[in-house]
Amino acid sequence: MEILREILLALHLIGMAIIVGGYFTLIRSPKVAPGMLHGAYLQLITGLLLLTIAEMGDGNVNHMKIGIKLLIAILVTVFAFIGNKKQKAFAAGSAANVAPAGGGTDGAVATAVKNPSATMAHLVFAGAIINVLVAVFVH
């Protein structure tokens, strides 16, 4: 059971690294990348599995800490899902509005539009960091 817990913990940390790394790779023009959504799913699922293993053990589980972490993880996953949907819609819309080969002003306007999933990317990143801080500092 300890080996399973260690594997799940490693996957849980990899999920967090995917979210944070995905954010930092796109920091100049932030958007929710599909990897960030997958990292959020991985964190949520492995976190629930780690909780199940902890509940089955003999140790004492801090339910307040777990509740806070679960709430934040659900919010991060929802923000990543919404941001990914907005990003896909934006990409599909901008692909349909590509300027013709001759140029024109429409192409310049289309590139000046702010990415709609930038706010969600910031929220996903901030939620992941807050979740780490809760894990480390709340006893």
Secondary structure by P-SEA (a helix, b strand, c coil): caaaaaaaaaaaaaaaaaaaaaaaaacccccccaaaaaaaaaaaaaaaaaaaaaaacccccaaaaaaaaaaaaaaaaaaaaaaaaaaaaaaaaaaaacccccccaaaaaaaaccccaaaaaaaaaaaaaaaaaaacccc
